[in-house]
Amino acid sequence: MADPATYRPAPGSIPDSPGVYRFRDEHGRVIYVGKAKSLRSRLNSYFADFAGLHPRTQTMLQTAARVDWTVVGTEVEALQLEYSWIKEFDPRFNVRYRDDKSYPYLAVTLDEEFPRVMVMRGAKRKGVRYFGPYSHAWAIRETVDQLLRVFPVRTCRPGVFKRQRQLDRPCLLGYIDKCSAPCVGRVTPEEHRLLAEDFCDFMAGNTSRFTKRLERLMREAAASQEYERAARLRDDIRALERALEKQTVVLADGTDLDMIAFYEDELEAAVQVFYVRGGRIRGQRGWVVDKVEAVTTADLVEHFLIQIYSESDSVPRDVYVPALPPDEQAMTELLAEQRGGPVRLRVPRRGDKKALMETVQRNAMEALKQHKTRRASDLTTRSKALQELQEALELDEAPLRIECYDVSNLQGTNVVASMVVFEDGLARKSEYRRFTIKAVEGQDDVRSIHEVITRRFKRYLAESERAGELDTLAGDDLDDLEDAGAHQPIDPETGRPRKFAYPPNLVIVDGGPPQVAAAQRALDELGIDDVEVCGIAKRLEELWLPGDDDPVILPRNSESMYLVQRVRDEAHRFAINFHRQRRSKSMTASELDNVPGLGPARRKALLKHFGSLKRLKEATPEQIAEVPGIGLQSARQISAALGGAPIATGTDDGEHRGEPR
């Protein structure tokens, strides 16, 4: 690792003008490309306060061995040069968008003598008109099948077209009137091209003129008593309507725009784009990006616009984004130059466009979840993650069973904790546990962690005593982890699995050194010395070991980091959900809850009849008995219960499902 001070440019040598800079490693490879309005100000920020930089930026500076720069005239030129260098050098520390899947397009080969309609993936080529992208190829084929009734454009491959031409006989589509059969000369090249252009116009959103023309022809045919022709035209109109129904109308004003939304966490971000043409969603596309550097949403937007639109010939007039890029004016000029006309960058604030942005963001959230799920489900990836974690934490064996604990509360009220279990890198939800903190008053995460770890491992020791042995994952009879997780030890008294019979290899607590020390102290007090403990600090994603002054920093894009983050996030989610349940229960508790024999239905009927608990308290037993389902004896019990000393709201002192006492 290099010391940034060794290659810091000499004072006064950096120009105070717009430009693009490159950090290179000791082998001369470009590892980062950036742009700046002022090269001097930006580069000095890297070297002025190294300790105050984000850890990922520190890693980049320590990997680099020198920095150079190029001065440009304007910010637009800086954007263009930055994109060119990122594309040329593919720097490891730059944001790089990659498709989360290969999206199909509907393509019309206008560069051929007889244009062909086809489904196409991969790189685009000149002379071909593209529509989409679409989520699924079948969606394109259904649309094309409907439109071929009205626009019978060729869809066959070159080999089929050549063979039918030699045979002087059309294919099946030609016989059923879903192809104009240019291969046998039924239409001239000019007539066929006109059909292809009409097809493109319809797909581009110019739909009304085609339906109006067919309706006019249908009325004329009916007036001339050409009923068969009128029926065919009627079917053509219905085919166009069905094709339009497959494209959801989202904006009534028929505008053309791209709606871009992000969903991100500390390590990755997913972006989704909905392509709206003529007020209809014509397609969508998604990417996933590793956040190799410390970037904001605005930075992600800027990188995305540069990389995706710089080589695109379909930049719309309006582009909606979740946040405006830092250099909005320069970016707008660059996109306008690419489009050949004005482009507006906007952030939707209200109305239909705001609602559409929320829909796109939900799609981005699902895309990121699916990406992480696919990554976590791969056996090789999971094995690599466990091996990396073992090496980083210097464990004796891979942490085949990991338990993670998180505490949740709201200003010290309804304090709860969660325990999630991952075996062989996969979540085992059947072994999740929930804890209500009992011995700690107020907000004290350290003491809460100590209590939870103590309660959990007391149960483990008790289960081990009852079994007459100390079960460990490394035991000779538990070599197969999947078998161990699926067939837990059975309690001979109850016939049920002993829920806390297995100890983890690794305990992770959500927090820094204080929480880690509390967890280790709880294990020490119980005499357990074969379970490793670490904590994860959420802000910088660093791991803390008991008694260590410095944290363990996992590589940002390592599989071990993804595993630890996923375990921590799952514990946090589980704790938050339980906390919300407890809070909701406490907020809806009533003095009626503890009246003997009064169930939910009759409590609801009482409150509905009197309107409030206050009026119910003021009512006489006879008035209470007027409520359907309430007898006079029950009414007297209710009146006595509400008229005496206040009845405390019930708190669940028992254990929750799977909660240790």
C-alpha positions in Angstrom: 0.0 0.0 0.0 1.4 3.3 -1.1 1.6 6.5 1.0 -0.4 9.2 -0.9 2.0 11.8 0.4 4.8 10.2 -1.8 3.0 11.1 -5.1 1.1 14.2 -4.1 1.6 16.9 -6.8 3.8 19.8 -5.9 2.0 22.9 -4.6 0.9 25.2 -7.4 1.4 22.6 -10.1 -2.3 21.7 -10.4 -4.2 24.1 -12.7 -7.4 25.8 -11.4 -9.5 24.9 -14.4 -12.0 22.2 -15.5 -10.4 18.8 -16.4 -10.3 15.1 -16.0 -7.8 13.3 -13.7 -6.5 9.7 -13.5 -5.1 7.8 -10.6 -2.7 5.0 -11.7 -1.2 2.1 -9.7 2.5 1.1 -9.6 2.1 -0.8 -12.9 0.6 2.2 -14.7 -2.9 0.9 -14.8 -5.7 3.4 -14.5 -7.7 2.6 -11.3 -9.9 5.7 -11.1 -11.1 8.5 -13.4 -12.8 11.6 -12.2 -13.7 15.1 -13.5 -13.8 18.4 -11.7 -14.8 22.0 -12.3 -11.5 22.9 -10.6 -8.7 20.3 -10.8 -6.8 22.1 -8.1 -9.6 22.1 -5.6 -10.7 18.5 -6.3 -7.2 16.9 -6.2 -6.2 18.8 -3.1 -9.2 17.4 -1.3 -7.8 13.9 -1.7 -4.5 14.8 0.0 -5.4 17.5 2.5 -7.1 15.3 5.1 -6.5 11.6 4.4 -7.9 10.4 7.8 -11.2 12.2 7.1 -11.8 10.5 3.8 -14.2 7.6 3.3 -12.5 4.2 3.8 -13.1 3.2 0.2 -11.5 6.5 -1.0 -8.5 5.8 1.3 -8.1 2.3 -0.2 -8.1 3.9 -3.7 -5.4 6.4 -2.7 -3.3 3.7 -1.1 -3.6 1.5 -4.2 -2.5 4.4 -6.5 1.1 5.4 -7.1 0.6 8.6 -9.2 -2.0 10.9 -10.6 -2.2 12.9 -13.8 -4.7 15.1 -15.4 -5.9 16.7 -18.7 -7.3 20.3 -18.9 -10.4 20.9 -21.0 -12.3 24.0 -21.9 -15.8 23.3 -20.5 -17.6 21.1 -18.1 -19.3 19.4 -21.0 -15.9 18.4 -22.5 -14.9 17.1 -19.1 -18.0 14.9 -19.0 -17.3 13.5 -22.5 -13.6 12.8 -21.7 -14.5 11.2 -18.4 -16.8 8.8 -20.1 -14.3 8.0 -22.9 -11.6 7.2 -20.3 -13.9 5.1 -18.2 -14.9 3.1 -21.3 -11.3 2.8 -22.4 -9.5 1.9 -19.1 -12.4 0.3 -17.2 -11.0 1.5 -13.8 -11.7 -0.8 -10.9 -12.7 2.1 -8.5 -15.3 3.7 -10.8 -19.0 3.1 -10.7 -19.8 0.6 -13.5 -23.3 -0.3 -14.5 -24.0 -3.8 -15.7 -27.2 -5.3 -17.0 -29.0 -7.5 -14.5 -30.2 -9.6 -17.5 -30.2 -9.5 -21.2 -33.2 -7.6 -22.4 -34.9 -8.3 -25.8 -35.8 -5.6 -28.2 -38.3 -5.5 -31.1 -36.2 -4.6 -34.1 -37.2 -3.6 -37.7 -34.3 -4.1 -40.2 -34.9 -1.0 -42.3 -31.4 -1.3 -43.8 -32.5 -4.4 -45.8 -34.4 -4.3 -49.2 -37.3 -6.1 -47.6 -37.4 -5.0 -43.9 -37.9 -7.8 -41.3 -39.5 -7.6 -37.9 -37.6 -9.7 -35.3 -36.7 -10.1 -31.6 -33.1 -9.1 -31.0 -30.7 -9.0 -28.1 -27.2 -7.8 -27.7 -25.4 -4.9 -29.4 -27.4 -2.6 -31.7 -26.5 -2.0 -35.3 -27.0 1.0 -37.6 -30.0 1.0 -39.9 -32.2 -1.0 -37.5 -35.1 0.6 -35.7 -35.4 -0.7 -32.1 -38.4 -0.6 -29.7 -38.2 -1.6 -26.1 -36.5 -3.1 -24.3 -39.1 -5.6 -23.0 -39.1 -7.7 -19.9 -39.8 -10.9 -21.8 -39.5 -12.1 -25.3 -43.1 -13.5 -25.3 -44.4 -10.0 -24.7 -42.9 -8.9 -28.0 -44.1 -11.9 -29.9 -47.7 -11.5 -28.7 -47.7 -7.9 -29.8 -46.2 -8.7 -33.2 -48.7 -11.5 -33.7 -51.5 -9.0 -33.3 -50.0 -6.4 -35.5 -49.2 -8.7 -38.4 -52.9 -8.8 -39.3 -52.7 -5.1 -40.1 -49.1 -4.7 -41.1 -48.1 -8.0 -42.8 -44.3 -7.4 -42.7 -41.8 -10.1 -43.3 -40.6 -11.9 -40.2 -38.7 -14.9 -41.7 -34.9 -15.4 -41.5 -32.8 -14.7 -44.6 -32.4 -18.5 -45.3 -36.2 -19.1 -45.3 -36.8 -16.0 -47.4 -34.2 -17.1 -50.0 -35.6 -20.7 -50.2 -39.2 -19.6 -50.6 -38.1 -17.2 -53.3 -36.4 -20.1 -55.2 -39.5 -22.2 -54.8 -41.8 -19.3 -55.9 -44.1 -20.3 -53.1 -44.9 -18.3 -49.9 -44.5 -19.8 -46.4 -47.4 -20.5 -44.1 -47.7 -16.9 -42.9 -48.1 -15.8 -46.5 -51.1 -18.2 -46.9 -52.8 -17.0 -43.7 -52.3 -13.3 -44.6 -49.8 -12.5 -41.8 -47.1 -11.8 -44.3 -47.4 -9.8 -47.6 -45.1 -12.4 -49.2 -42.6 -10.2 -50.9 -40.6 -13.3 -51.6 -43.0 -14.2 -54.4 -43.7 -10.7 -55.6 -47.1 -10.1 -54.1 -45.9 -6.6 -53.1 -43.1 -4.4 -54.5 -40.1 -3.5 -52.4 -41.6 0.1 -52.1 -45.0 -1.2 -50.9 -43.4 -3.6 -48.4 -41.1 -0.8 -47.0 -44.2 1.4 -46.6 -45.8 -1.4 -44.5 -42.6 -1.6 -42.3 -42.6 2.2 -41.8 -46.3 2.1 -40.8 -45.5 -0.7 -38.4 -42.7 1.5 -36.9 -45.0 4.5 -36.7 -47.6 2.5 -34.8 -45.0 1.1 -32.3 -43.6 4.7 -31.8 -47.0 5.8 -30.5 -48.7 7.2 -33.6 -51.7 4.9 -33.3 -54.8 7.0 -33.8 -54.4 7.6 -37.5 -54.3 3.8 -38.2 -57.4 3.0 -36.2 -59.3 6.0 -37.7 -58.3 4.9 -41.2 -59.5 1.3 -40.6 -62.8 2.5 -39.1 -63.4 4.7 -42.1 -62.6 1.8 -44.5 -64.9 -0.5 -42.5 -67.8 1.9 -42.7 -67.3 2.3 -46.5 -67.2 -1.4 -47.0 -70.4 -1.9 -45.0 -72.1 0.9 -47.0 -71.1 -0.9 -50.2 -72.5 -4.2 -48.7 -69.0 -5.7 -48.8 -69.7 -7.4 -45.4 -66.8 -9.9 -45.5 -64.3 -7.1 -46.1 -65.9 -5.0 -43.4 -65.6 -8.0 -41.0 -61.9 -8.4 -41.7 -61.4 -4.7 -41.1 -63.3 -5.0 -37.8 -61.0 -7.8 -36.8 -58.0 -5.7 -37.7 -59.2 -2.9 -35.5 -59.7 -5.3 -32.6 -56.1 -6.6 -33.2 -54.7 -3.1 -32.9 -56.8 -2.5 -29.8 -55.5 -5.7 -28.2 -51.9 -4.7 -29.0 -52.4 -1.3 -27.4 -54.0 -2.9 -24.3 -50.7 -4.8 -23.6 -48.9 -1.4 -23.2 -50.1 0.2 -20.0 -51.3 3.8 -20.2 -49.6 5.7 -17.4 -49.7 9.4 -18.5 -52.8 11.0 -20.0 -50.9 13.7 -21.9 -49.2 11.3 -24.3 -45.7 12.5 -23.5 -42.4 10.8 -24.2 -40.0 10.4 -21.3 -37.7 8.1 -19.5 -38.4 7.5 -15.8 -35.2 6.5 -13.8 -35.2 5.3 -10.2 -32.6 3.8 -7.9 -32.7 1.5 -4.9 -29.4 1.2 -3.0 -27.6 0.0 0.1 -24.1 0.5 1.3 -22.5 -1.8 -1.3 -24.7 -1.9 -4.3 -27.4 0.0 -6.2 -30.1 -1.2 -8.6 -31.5 1.2 -11.3 -34.6 0.7 -13.4 -35.7 2.7 -16.4 -39.3 2.8 -17.7 -39.5 4.0 -21.3 -42.7 5.9 -21.8 -43.7 6.8 -25.3 -47.0 8.3 -26.2 -48.1 8.1 -22.5 -47.6 4.3 -22.6 -44.9 2.1 -21.0 -43.1 0.7 -24.1 -40.4 -1.2 -22.2 -38.2 -1.3 -19.2 -34.6 -2.1 -18.4 -32.4 -2.6 -15.3 -28.9 -2.5 -14.2 -27.0 -3.3 -10.9 -23.9 -1.4 -9.9 -21.2 -2.0 -7.3 -20.6 1.1 -5.2 -16.8 0.9 -5.3 -16.5 4.5 -4.1 -18.4 6.7 -1.8 -21.2 8.1 -4.0 -24.5 9.9 -3.4 -27.7 9.3 -5.4 -26.9 12.4 -7.4 -23.5 10.9 -8.3 -25.1 7.7 -9.3 -27.5 9.6 -11.6 -24.7 11.4 -13.2 -22.7 8.2 -13.9 -25.8 6.5 -15.2 -26.7 9.3 -17.6 -23.2 9.4 -19.0 -22.8 5.7 -19.5 -26.3 4.9 -20.8 -27.1 7.9 -23.0 -23.6 8.7 -24.4 -24.0 6.2 -27.2 -27.8 6.1 -27.5 -29.8 7.6 -30.3 -33.1 7.5 -28.4 -32.7 10.3 -25.7 -36.2 11.6 -25.0 -37.0 15.3 -24.4 -37.8 14.7 -20.7 -35.7 12.5 -18.4 -37.0 12.1 -14.8 -34.5 11.2 -12.1 -34.7 10.8 -8.3 -32.0 13.5 -7.8 -30.4 16.1 -10.2 -26.8 15.4 -11.0 -24.2 17.8 -9.5 -23.4 19.4 -12.9 -27.0 19.7 -14.1 -26.3 22.3 -16.8 -23.3 20.5 -18.2 -25.2 17.2 -18.3 -28.2 18.8 -19.9 -26.0 20.3 -22.7 -24.3 16.9 -23.2 -27.7 15.1 -23.6 -29.1 17.8 -25.8 -26.1 17.5 -28.1 -26.6 13.7 -28.2 -30.3 14.1 -29.0 -30.0 16.9 -31.4 -32.6 18.9 -29.5 -33.4 20.2 -26.0 -33.5 17.8 -23.0 -34.9 18.5 -19.6 -33.8 16.8 -16.4 -36.5 16.8 -13.8 -37.4 15.4 -10.4 -41.1 14.5 -10.1 -42.7 16.1 -7.1 -46.4 15.2 -7.3 -49.1 13.8 -9.5 -49.0 10.9 -12.0 -45.2 11.3 -12.6 -44.5 11.0 -8.9 -46.6 7.9 -8.7 -44.8 6.4 -11.7 -41.4 7.2 -10.1 -42.5 5.2 -7.0 -43.5 2.3 -9.2 -40.2 2.3 -10.9 -38.4 2.5 -7.5 -40.3 -0.6 -6.3 -39.1 -2.4 -9.4 -35.5 -1.4 -8.6 -36.0 -2.6 -5.0 -37.2 -6.0 -6.3 -34.3 -6.2 -8.8 -31.8 -5.6 -6.1 -33.4 -8.2 -3.8 -33.4 -10.8 -6.7 -29.8 -10.0 -7.5 -28.7 -10.6 -3.8 -30.8 -13.7 -3.6 -29.2 -15.2 -6.7 -25.8 -14.3 -5.4 -26.5 -15.8 -1.9 -28.0 -19.0 -3.3 -24.9 -20.1 -5.3 -23.0 -22.9 -3.4 -19.6 -21.8 -4.7 -20.2 -18.2 -3.7 -21.4 -19.2 -0.2 -18.4 -21.5 0.3 -16.0 -18.7 -0.7 -17.8 -16.2 1.6 -17.4 -18.5 4.6 -13.7 -19.2 3.8 -13.0 -15.5 3.5 -14.7 -14.8 6.8 -12.7 -17.5 8.5 -9.4 -16.1 7.2 -10.3 -12.5 8.0 -11.4 -13.2 11.6 -8.7 -15.9 12.1 -11.2 -18.6 13.1 -10.2 -22.2 13.6 -12.9 -23.4 11.3 -15.4 -21.9 8.8 -18.4 -20.4 10.6 -20.9 -22.9 9.3 -23.5 -21.6 11.8 -23.8 -17.9 12.3 -26.2 -16.2 14.8 -26.7 -12.4 14.6 -28.4 -10.3 17.3 -29.9 -6.9 17.0 -31.8 -4.6 19.5 -34.7 -2.4 18.5 -36.6 0.2 20.5 -38.2 3.6 20.2 -36.8 6.1 22.8 -36.3 3.3 25.3 -39.8 1.9 25.0 -40.8 -1.6 23.9 -37.2 -2.8 23.8 -36.9 -6.1 21.9 -34.1 -8.1 20.3 -33.8 -10.6 17.4 -31.7 -13.6 16.7 -31.4 -14.8 13.2 -29.5 -18.0 12.1 -27.6 -18.6 8.9 -26.3 -22.1 8.3 -23.9 -22.7 5.4 -24.5 -19.1 4.3 -28.3 -19.6 4.0 -31.0 -18.2 6.3 -32.8 -20.8 8.5 -36.0 -18.9 9.4 -37.4 -21.8 11.4 -34.7 -21.1 14.0 -35.1 -17.3 14.3 -35.9 -16.2 17.8 -37.4 -13.0 19.4 -36.7 -11.6 22.8 -38.5 -9.0 25.0 -35.9 -7.2 27.1 -36.8 -7.6 30.7 -33.9 -6.6 33.0 -33.0 -3.3 31.2 -34.9 -0.1 31.6 -34.7 2.5 28.9 -32.4 2.7 25.9 -29.2 0.7 26.7 -28.1 -1.5 23.8 -25.0 -2.7 25.6 -26.9 -4.1 28.6 -29.6 -5.4 26.3 -27.1 -7.4 24.2 -25.6 -8.8 27.4 -29.1 -9.9 28.6 -30.0 -11.5 25.3 -26.7 -13.4 24.9 -27.0 -14.6 28.5 -30.5 -15.9 28.1 -29.8 -17.6 24.8 -26.7 -19.5 26.0 -28.3 -20.3 29.4 -30.9 -22.2 27.4 -28.1 -23.8 25.3 -26.4 -25.0 28.5 -29.7 -26.3 29.9 -30.5 -28.2 26.8 -27.0 -29.7 26.8 -27.4 -30.8 30.4 -30.7 -32.5 29.7 -29.2 -34.3 26.8 -26.3 -35.4 28.9 -23.7 -34.1 26.4 -22.4 -30.8 24.9 -23.5 -30.6 21.3 -21.2 -28.8 18.9 -21.3 -28.3 15.2 -17.8 -29.8 15.0 -18.9 -33.1 16.6 -18.2 -36.4 14.9 -21.9 -37.1 14.5 -22.7 -33.7 12.8 -20.4 -33.7 9.9 -23.2 -33.0 7.5 -24.4 -29.5 8.2 -27.6 -29.7 6.1 -28.6 -32.9 8.0 -27.7 -31.2 11.3 -30.0 -28.2 10.5 -32.8 -30.3 9.2 -32.9 -32.9 12.1 -32.5 -31.1 15.4 -32.1 -33.1 18.6 -35.5 -34.3 19.9 -36.6 -33.6 23.4 -37.7 -37.1 24.8 -40.2 -35.4 27.2 -42.0 -33.2 24.7 -41.2 -34.9 21.4 -40.3 -31.6 19.9 -36.9 -30.3 18.6 -34.7 -28.8 21.2 -34.6 -25.2 19.9 -31.3 -24.1 21.5 -29.4 -27.3 21.4 -26.8 -26.1 18.8 -24.3 -23.4 19.6 -23.1 -21.2 16.7 -19.5 -21.0 15.4 -19.8 -17.2 15.2 -22.0 -14.7 17.1 -22.4 -11.3 15.3 -23.9 -8.4 17.2 -25.1 -5.2 15.5 -22.8 -2.6 16.9 -19.2 -1.6 17.7 -16.7 -2.4 20.5 -19.1 -1.8 23.5 -21.7 -4.3 22.2 -19.0 -6.8 21.3 -17.5 -6.5 24.8 -20.9 -7.1 26.4 -21.5 -10.2 24.3 -18.1 -11.6 25.1 -18.6 -10.8 28.8 -21.9 -12.8 28.8 -20.2 -15.8 27.3 -17.3 -15.6 29.7 -19.6 -15.5 32.7 -21.3 -18.7 31.4 -17.9 -20.4 30.9 -18.4 -20.7 27.1 -15.1 -20.4 25.3 -15.7 -22.1 22.0 -17.9 -19.5 20.4 -16.4 -16.6 18.5 -17.8 -13.1 18.7 -17.6 -10.0 16.5 -19.6 -6.9 15.9 -20.5 -5.0 12.7 -20.6 -1.2 12.7 -23.2 -0.2 10.1 -21.7 3.2 9.1 -18.4 1.8 7.7 -19.3 -1.9 7.5 -16.3 -2.7 9.7 -16.0 -5.8 12.0 -14.9 -5.5 15.6 -13.4 -8.3 17.6 -13.3 -8.4 21.5 -10.3 -6.5 22.9 -9.0 -5.3 19.6 -8.3 -1.6 19.1 -8.5 -1.7 15.3 -11.4 -3.2 13.3 -11.2 -5.8 10.6 -11.9 -4.3 7.2 -13.4 -6.8 4.7 -12.8 -6.0 1.0 -15.8 -4.1 -0.2 -16.8 -6.4 -3.0 -15.9 -9.6 -1.3 -18.4 -12.4 -0.8 -17.7 -12.3 2.9 -18.8 -8.7 3.1 -22.0 -9.5 1.3 -22.7 -12.4 3.6 -22.1 -10.4 6.8 -24.2 -7.5 5.5 -27.0 -9.8 4.6 -27.0 -11.5 8.0 -27.0 -8.1 9.8 -29.8 -6.7 7.6 -31.9 -9.8 8.3 -31.4 -9.4 12.0 -32.3 -5.7 11.8 -35.5 -6.5 9.7 -36.6 -9.2 12.1 -36.1 -7.0 15.2 -37.9 -4.0 13.6 -40.9 -6.1 12.7 -41.2 -7.5 16.3 -40.8 -4.1 17.7 -43.6 -2.8 15.6 -45.8 -5.6 16.7 -45.1 -4.9 20.4 -45.6 -1.1 19.9 -48.9 -1.7 18.1 -50.1 -4.0 20.8 -49.3 -1.5 23.6 -50.9 1.4 21.7 -54.1 -0.4 21.2 -54.3 -1.9 24.8 -57.4 -0.9 26.7 -58.9 -1.3 30.2 -61.5 -3.6 28.5 -58.7 -6.1 27.7 -58.7 -7.4 31.3 -62.4 -7.7 31.9 -63.1 -11.4 32.4 -65.1 -13.1 29.7 -65.1 -10.1 27.4 -63.8 -11.0 24.0 -62.7 -8.9 21.0 -66.2 -8.9 19.4 -68.0 -7.6 22.4 -65.3 -5.1 23.2 -65.7 -3.7 19.7 -69.5 -3.7 20.1 -69.2 -1.7 23.3 -66.9 0.9 21.9 -69.0 1.3 18.8 -72.2 1.7 20.9 -70.8 4.3 23.3 -68.3 5.9 21.0 -65.4 6.1 23.6 -64.1 4.4 26.7 -64.9 7.6 28.7 -68.6 7.4 27.9 -68.7 3.7 28.6 -67.3 4.4 32.1 -70.0 6.9 32.7 -72.8 4.4 31.7 -74.9 2.5 34.2 -75.0 -1.4 34.1 -78.6 -1.1 32.6 -77.3 1.1 29.8 -74.4 -1.2 29.1 -76.8 -4.2 29.0 -78.6 -2.5 26.0 -75.6 -3.5 23.8 -76.5 -6.7 21.8 -74.7 -9.7 23.3 -74.2 -8.1 26.8 -76.3 -9.4 29.7 -77.0 -7.6 32.9 -74.6 -9.7 34.9 -71.8 -9.0 32.4 -72.7 -5.4 32.4 -72.3 -5.2 36.1 -68.9 -6.8 35.9 -67.8 -4.4 33.2 -69.1 -1.4 35.2 -67.3 -2.6 38.3 -64.1 -3.2 36.4 -64.2 0.3 34.8 -65.5 2.2 37.8 -62.9 0.9 40.3 -59.2 1.3 40.3 -57.7 1.5 36.8 -56.8 -1.9 35.5 -53.2 -2.1 34.2 -52.8 -2.9 30.6 -51.5 -6.4 30.1 -47.9 -7.0 29.3 -46.8 -10.3 28.0 -44.4 -11.6 30.7 -44.4 -15.1 29.2 -42.2 -16.1 26.4 -43.1 -15.5 22.8 -42.9 -18.2 20.2 -39.5 -19.6 20.6 -38.4 -16.9 23.1 -36.2 -18.1 26.0 -37.4 -17.4 29.5 
